[in-house]
Amino acid sequence: MNRTARAFWLDSPGRGGIREVDLPEPGDDDVVVRSLYSGVSRGTETLVFRGGVPENQHAAMRAPFQEGDFPGPVKYGYLNVGVVEEGPAHLTGRTVFCLYPHQTRYVVPAAAVTPVPDDVPAGRAVLAGTVETAVNALWDAAPLIGDRIAVVGGGMVGCSVAALLARFPGVRMQLVDSDPARESTARALGVGFALPEDALGECDLVVHASATEQGLSRALELLTAEGTVVELSWYGDRRVALPLGEAFHSRRLVIRSSQVGTVSPARPGRSYADRLAVALDLLSDPALDALITGESPFSDLPEVMPRLASGDIPALCHRIRYDAP
């Protein structure tokens, strides 16, 4: 078995490259995985690429199999799907999801991989980490039948939340984004769409995922009295101003954070593995293919990442393909 691999490293903010790495010898409880696909989310991962992780969040923002430290050199990523080449018999040959960076082959504990259900294509399974974020957000938000709901921000996370909310019975649901091109994505996901100025108000619940000050302000404006904004955006080292004067107190509005780093306290009996398994099961829906908006070979990643970070490549999830050895 080949004990070397190639990995993408952020050498310094805004500049990355591919390095050859040596793999450790697998232990009895390890698996060797050959990557099929990985995914780049334009949110957190491109913020890391730009060097925007605040120093006081360096420890909190570490990915499970990160090497190096922010702002760089660092090997960062968390959406990887591959096939197990070596390991326990029940996993060998299986397609699995792992929170691993962009690397052609890797060794991890067997407990760190989750088998992909047979009815979920490997190329779609790269969305598991983001759909898991959406599952956790909805455990936090606790939407109810008949709620009036908006999701402000049609990025990868916002669209994932909107897709899951579309399954709730009796809800009035809109995806709200300033980019009219997101309407076609919303349509593919089976949800309504509105530009910010046209969005329906009097919402019981608004999920905010635009990572903009304007988006969060608009989310508050869309609430009914005593309504709740669930904040999914992570702003890195940027400061955000909010209109907490005006009618914020008299209408008794709520802003609540949600973050995938911990399982929602609303589900104290559930584990990280449970949550990821739920996400993978939900990926049997082919409508979620609308969240994958481009694909590049692994060898092109050093050129692709700056273009994703700058917005030159407009993307939700950009998929990285690993050609067969």
N, C-alpha and C positions, 0 to 999 in steps of 0.2 A: 504494500500500500504506500502510495506517495505521501511522505511526511512533510511536505512543504505546501504552502498556499500563497495566494496573493490577497492583500487586504488594502482597502482604501483608508488613508490617514489624512486628517486635516493637519497640515504641516504648520500653518499659521493662519490667522483669520483671513478668509478670502482665497486661500491657496491650499490645494490638496494634491495628493499623488498616490500612486499604487506602489506598495512595498512587497517584497517577498518575505514571508515569515516561515519559521519552523514550527511545526505542530508538536505539542507534547505527546508523549506516549500515552495512549488511553488506558485508564484503569478498568477494573472489572465492572464498575458501575457507570462507565462513561459511554458515550456514543461518538462516532465520527460521522459528521454530516457533510454531504456535498451540496452546496447551494444550487438551487434552481432559479430562484428569484429573490430579490430584496426590494424594499420600497423606500422611497424618500418622501416624507411629508414636508410640504413647504412651510409648515409652522415651526415647530421646535427645532427640527434638524437644520433648516436654513438659518435660523437665528444663531444656532451653535456655529455654523459655518462662518457667519459674519463676526463672530467673537462677541456676541451680545449677552452672554450669561453673566449676571452680576457676581462679583467675587463672593458675596455672602450666600450664594446659592450653588456654589461649585459642588459641594457635597450632595445637596438635595437633588441636583439634576444629573447625577451620574447614571448612565445606563447600566443594566445588569452586567454586561460583559465588556464594558468600556475599558480601554487601556489608555494610559496617559492622562493628562489633566487639562482642564480648560485654562486659558483659551487655546492651547495647543503646544506641542503636537498631541493629538488625541485621535483615537479610533472610536467613532461614535455611530450609533444606529441601533434599531430595535425592531425591524420588520423583515424577518428572514424566513424563507421557506426552502427546505431542502429534502434530500432523501438520505436515510440512515444507511451508511455503507458498512459500519461495524458497530456492534453493541449487543444488548440482550436480544434473544431470539424473537421476542414479541414485537420488537421495534425494527429489526433489520429489514431493509427493503421498504419501510413505510415512509410516506411523505409526512413531514412534521413541520410545525411552526416553532420558531425560537426567537427570543428577544436578543438577537445577535447582530452586530454591525455588518457592513458590506465586506464579505470575505468569501473566497471561492470554496474553501473547505475549513472545518473547524471541529474542535473537540470540546464537548461540554458534558456535565453530568446528565445521565438519562432523565432525571427528574426535571431538567430544564427544557425539555422538548414536549410538545403536545401533538399527538397524531391529528392529522387533518382528516375530517370525515370523508368518506368515499364520494359523497355527492357534492363536494366542494373542490373545484379545480385548483391546482397548485398556484396558478397565476392570480387567482382571486384571493387566495388565502393570505397574501401579503397585507391585506386590509385588516387582519385579525386584531392587531394592536390598536388600531384606530376605532374599530367597532367596539372593542373592549372599553375604550375611553367613553364611548357613547352609552354603553350599558351602565357603567358606573355613574355617569351623569344622570341617567334616568332613574337609577336607584336613589340618588340624592334628590332629584326633582320631584319624584313621586307623582306623576301626572294622574289625573282622574278622568273617568269617562265623562265626555261632554265638555272638557276643558277647552277654552279658547287659548291657543298657543301660537307663538311665533319663535322661529329660530333666526336670530340676526347674525349673519355671517355665513356665506356659502362656501367656506373652505372645506378641507377634508373632514375635519371633526364636525363642523356644523351640518354638512350634508349627511354624515353618518347618523347624527342625532335625528335629523329630519326624516330620514328613511325609516328609522325605528318608530318614531312617533306616528308616522302614517299608518301604522298597523293598529293603533289604539282606536277602539270603537267610539264613534260619536264625537271625535274632536274636530274643532275647526283649526286647521294647521296651515301656516304659511312659512316658506323660506324667504327671508328678506336679505337682499344683497344689492349693493350699488352697481354691480356689473350685470347688465341685461343678458349677457351670454349665459349666466347661471340659470336662466329660465329653462333652457333645454335640459340641463342636468336635473332640475327640480321635476320637470315633466317625466324624465326617465325613471325617477325615484317614486313617482306617483304622488307628489305633493304640490300644493299651490305655490305661486311665486309672486313677490311684489318688490318693487323698488322701495327704498326707505320712505320716501314721501307718500307712497300709495298704500303702505301697510295698514292692515286693519288693527284698530286699537281695542281697548277694554279687554286686554288679555289677562287671563288668570296666571299664566306662566310664560316667561320669555327666557329662552336659553341663548346666551350671548357667546359668540365664538368668532367675532370679526377681528379681535386684537387691535381695535381702534377706539380712541376716545369718543369719536362721533357715534360709533356703533353702540357703545355702552350707554351713552346719553339717550340715543333713540330707543334702546331697549326699555329704559325707565319710562319714557314717554308713552310707550305702548301698553303699559300695565293699567289694569283696573285698580281700584282702591284695595289695599292689602294684598296686592299681587306680588309675585316673586320673580326676580331675575336670578337665574343660575349662571354664574360666570365661569366659563371654560377657558377664556383667553389667558395666555401667559404673555406678559409684556416684557419679560427680560429686564433690562436695565433702564427701561423708559418709565417716566413718571406720567400719571394719568390724572387729569382734573375731572371732577364730577359735579353736576348740578344738584348738590344736596341741600340747597336752600329751596326757594319756591315752594312747591307742594309736596316735597319728598316726605316731610314729617306728618303733615296733616292727612296725607293719603296712606300713611303707615306702610310704605313700600319696604321691600326686603331685597337685599343683595346677598347672595350666598355663593361662596366659592365651591368649586368641585375640581378635584385633581385625582388622576388615575394612580398616583403613587401609593395611595392607601385604598383599601376596599371601603366602600361607603359605610358609614356607621349605621345606616338604615338597614344593612344586611349583616349583622354581627356574626351570623353563623356561616357565612360564605367565605371561601378562600380565594386567593389569586387564581389558582388552578380552576376553580368552579367558574369564575368570571370569564376566563379565557375560553373555557369549553363552551359557555353560552354564546360568546362572540363567534366562535367557529361554526357552531350549529346555525346561527343566523345567516352566515355567509352562503348557505345553500340557495339564497335568493339571487337569481341572475341579474336583477335590477341593480345590484350593487356594483356591477361592472362599470357603471357610469362614473364611479369615483376614480377609476384608473384612466388617466388622460394622456398618457404617453409612455414610451418604453425606449430604453437605450441599452446597448451592451455594457457589461461591467468595465471593459477597457476604456470606454468613453467617459466614465464617471468624473475624472479630474476636469474635463471640459464642461460637463453637464451641470455640475454643482454650482459654479458661479452664475450660470445662466438661470438656474432655478432660483437662486438667492436674489438675483436682481429683478426677477419677473420677466426676463427676456423669453423664457419658456413658461407660459401660463399653465399651471398645473394644479390638480388636487393631489392625487398620489401619482408620482412618476415611478414606474416600475423599472427595475434593473434586471437584465437577463444575463444568466451565466451559461455560456455555451458549453456543450458537452466536452469533457476532456479528451 
